[in-house]
Amino acid sequence: MPLSDYARRELIALGRRSTVDDAMLEFREAMEWDPGLVIDMEAVAASVRYARGL
């Protein structure tokens, strides 16, 4: 599965979780698990807020 498809699926799922902080924690944990993973956390936060309608 392409990374972009995975990220989109995860953003949608995370956007439906209880808080933006919970979603951000998931991505921080992924980055800790794989130090080579490069994630634009500001873009993730904006996407999660958008998905939640905030």
Secondary structure, DSSP 8 states (H G I E B T S, - for coil): --HHHHHHHHHHHHHTSS-HHHHHHHHHHHHHH-TT----HHHHHHHHHHHHT-
